[in-house]
């Protein structure tokens, strides 16, 4: 069996297990994106995961676990902070073409990669910013600001508060529930609250995954 067939098969079975319905064209783009990560990884060391079949679980399905939660919020735009290779932002941009997705990372090789993906996959709803998020200025604020592996929640909120739209939400993708982070002074002093914490199910992954919803408590 060719690698691409194995990747497609693993993605399809994972989607089925997670109850996600993604059409064949979007699935093909997700696989093309994964193959680009694999290609760039050989030179630029974008992610620690080297094995393409592992990437299906740890990159694609892990990012897709937040898809129904983002869809339910029906945001117009979303910012992914510390996006790295574009996780989850590129996955969300592929699956939700009506959503305007912006990714920011301070590492130039990672933003160069994301721009390459945007061009090769024709993602007109995807924008890339390079630099530190606390220095980012935008005329239009974001309905949702998400992070997958950026920092402790208090710092995440503190550095991005100027970018959140009125009634917007932060979504923090975490492993175990980060109770200790809610006790940190950065979080307590930020004027925000935890709205809810959802369990994320990732096919093929035994480790815990949670999504923390945070809003301003004004």
C-alpha positions in Angstrom: 0.0 0.0 0.0 1.4 3.4 -1.0 2.0 5.9 1.8 -0.6 8.3 0.5 -3.2 5.5 0.6 -2.2 4.6 4.1 -2.5 8.2 5.2 -5.9 8.6 3.6 -7.1 5.4 5.2 -5.9 6.4 8.7 -7.5 9.9 8.3 -10.8 8.5 7.1 -11.0 5.9 10.0 -10.1 8.6 12.5 -12.8 11.0 11.2 -15.4 8.2 11.4 -14.4 7.4 15.0 -14.7 11.1 15.9 -18.0 11.6 14.1 -16.6 14.2 11.8 -17.9 14.6 8.2 -15.3 16.2 5.9 -15.7 15.9 2.1 -13.1 14.2 -0.1 -11.7 17.4 -1.5 -10.9 18.8 2.0 -9.5 15.4 3.1 -7.2 15.5 0.1 -6.0 19.0 1.1 -5.4 17.8 4.6 -3.2 15.0 3.3 -1.4 17.4 0.9 -0.7 19.7 3.9 0.7 16.8 5.9 3.0 15.7 3.1 4.3 19.3 2.9 5.1 19.2 6.7 6.9 15.9 6.1 8.9 17.4 3.2 9.9 20.6 5.0 10.6 18.6 8.2 13.5 16.9 6.5 15.3 20.3 6.2 13.7 22.8 8.6 12.7 20.7 11.6 9.2 22.2 11.8 7.8 19.7 14.2 9.1 17.0 16.5 6.9 14.3 14.9 8.9 12.7 12.0 6.6 9.8 11.0 3.8 10.8 8.6 1.4 8.2 10.0 1.9 9.6 13.5 1.3 13.1 12.1 -2.3 12.0 11.0 -3.1 11.4 14.7 -0.9 14.0 16.5 -1.3 16.8 14.0 -4.4 16.4 11.8 -6.9 14.5 14.1 -5.7 16.4 17.2 -6.4 19.8 15.4 -9.7 18.5 14.0 -10.9 17.7 17.5 -11.7 21.4 18.0 -13.5 21.7 14.6 -17.1 21.1 15.9 -16.4 23.5 18.9 -15.2 26.3 16.5 -18.1 25.6 14.1 -20.6 25.9 17.0 -19.4 29.4 17.8 -19.8 30.5 14.1 -17.0 33.1 14.3 -16.2 35.4 11.3 -12.5 35.3 12.1 -10.0 33.4 14.2 -6.4 34.0 15.3 -4.0 31.1 16.0 -1.2 32.2 18.4 2.1 30.4 18.2 0.8 28.5 15.2 4.1 26.7 14.4 3.5 24.7 11.3 -0.1 25.9 11.2 -1.7 23.7 13.8 -4.7 24.0 14.2 -5.0 27.1 12.0 -4.4 25.5 8.5 -6.5 22.5 9.4 -9.4 24.9 10.3 -8.8 27.1 7.2 -9.1 24.0 5.0 -12.2 22.7 6.7 -14.0 26.0 7.1 -13.4 28.0 3.9 -15.9 30.7 5.1 -13.8 31.4 8.2 -11.1 34.0 8.0 -8.1 32.4 9.7 -4.9 34.3 10.8 -1.8 32.5 12.1 1.0 34.2 13.9 4.4 32.8 14.9 7.7 34.5 15.8 9.8 31.9 14.0 10.4 33.0 10.4 11.0 29.5 9.0 7.6 28.4 10.3 5.8 31.4 8.9 7.6 30.8 5.5 6.3 27.3 5.6 2.7 28.4 6.3 2.9 30.9 3.4 4.0 28.1 1.2 1.1 26.0 2.2 -1.3 28.9 1.6 0.0 29.2 -1.9 0.2 25.6 -2.8 -3.3 24.7 -1.4 -4.9 28.0 -2.5 -6.1 29.0 0.9 -7.5 32.4 0.2 -9.1 32.6 3.7 -5.7 32.1 5.4 -3.3 34.9 6.4 0.1 34.6 8.1 1.8 37.1 10.4 5.4 36.9 11.6 6.4 38.4 14.9 5.4 38.6 18.6 1.7 38.6 19.2 1.8 41.3 21.8 3.1 43.6 19.0 0.4 42.7 16.5 -1.9 45.5 15.5 -5.2 44.8 13.7 -8.1 47.1 12.8 -10.5 44.2 13.0 -10.4 42.3 16.2 -10.9 38.5 16.4 -14.0 36.6 17.5 -11.9 33.6 18.5 -8.3 33.5 19.6 -6.9 29.9 19.9 -3.6 28.3 21.0 -2.5 24.7 20.9 0.9 24.9 22.6 1.7 28.5 23.1 2.1 29.2 26.8 0.4 29.1 30.2 -3.2 30.4 29.9 -2.6 33.6 31.9 0.2 34.7 29.6 -1.8 33.7 26.5 -4.7 35.9 27.6 -2.4 38.8 28.7 -0.5 39.0 25.4 -3.6 38.8 23.2 -6.3 40.7 25.1 -5.9 43.7 22.8 -6.8 41.5 19.8 -10.1 40.0 21.1 -13.3 41.3 19.8 -16.1 42.4 22.1 -17.9 39.2 23.2 -15.0 37.1 21.8 -13.6 34.0 23.3 -10.2 32.5 23.9 -9.9 28.7 23.3 -6.9 27.0 24.9 -6.1 23.5 23.7 -4.5 21.6 26.6 -3.7 18.1 27.7 -4.9 17.6 31.3 -7.1 20.3 32.8 -4.5 23.0 33.8 -6.0 23.8 37.2 -2.7 25.2 38.4 -2.7 27.8 35.6 -6.0 29.2 36.8 -4.3 30.0 40.1 -1.4 31.9 38.5 -1.3 35.7 39.1 -1.3 36.4 35.3 -4.6 34.7 35.0 -6.2 36.0 38.2 -5.2 39.5 37.4 -6.4 39.4 33.8 -10.1 40.2 34.3 -11.2 37.0 32.6 -13.1 33.8 33.6 -13.2 30.2 32.5 -16.6 29.6 30.8 -16.3 25.9 30.4 -13.9 23.0 29.8 -14.7 20.4 27.1 -13.1 17.0 26.8 -11.6 16.5 23.3 -11.7 13.1 21.7 -8.8 12.3 19.4 -9.0 9.0 17.5 -5.9 6.8 18.2 -4.8 8.9 21.2 -5.1 7.7 24.8 -3.7 10.9 26.3 -6.1 13.5 27.8 -7.1 16.5 25.7 -9.2 19.4 26.9 -10.4 22.7 25.4 -10.7 25.6 27.8 -13.2 28.4 26.9 -12.2 31.8 28.4 -14.0 35.2 28.2 -13.6 38.6 29.7 -15.7 38.9 32.9 -16.9 42.4 32.2 
